[in-house]
């Protein structure tokens, strides 16, 4: 029953957020266009509920075709990040277009962060459990690993470090969320996320 209510909340809040934040979204879009040109949005394939693939939407924070000239995981000092991209990432503003993902049902406001398929496949048994729910914009792992990009600085093989050191810790937090899915849990995570953003 809660997941039905949760979906209704997702639709209402994401639609409201898009309407209220439209001037901010337009301003960010203009800033990206002026400073680094097109495209404004960045699409990347992620794996969602029941292993269904979808395109996650973000504001572009790297040079165009960054996926072709570097790894799928980026660090804070990644040279592919644009000047405006550093600002957007610092305040998590690049994540705002994901309200569209929530609106169409690919994601939820609260839930395990959507992962690249090859990383999820590496921990397939864990993800078969984790992907029983829609992935989210924020969760325990998003709060605990808010400085993830900084942790990646100086790593010769960033993808390997993420896969073997960071992701296992995230998986523990994803499972923690799934064991206590409730309105109270979601509100706690949402409050923690707002605190981080305003800090």
Secondary structure, 3 states (H helix, E strand, C coil): CHHHHHHHHHHHHHHHHHHHCHHHHHHHHHHHHHHHCCCCEEEEEEECHHHCEEEEEEECCECCCHHHCCCCCCCCCCCCECHHHHHHHHCCHHHCCHHHHHHHCCEEEECCCCECHHHHHHCHHHHHHHCCCCEEEECHHHHHCCCHHHHCCCCCCHHHHHHHHHHHHHHHHHHHHHHCCCHHHHHHHHHHHHHHHHC
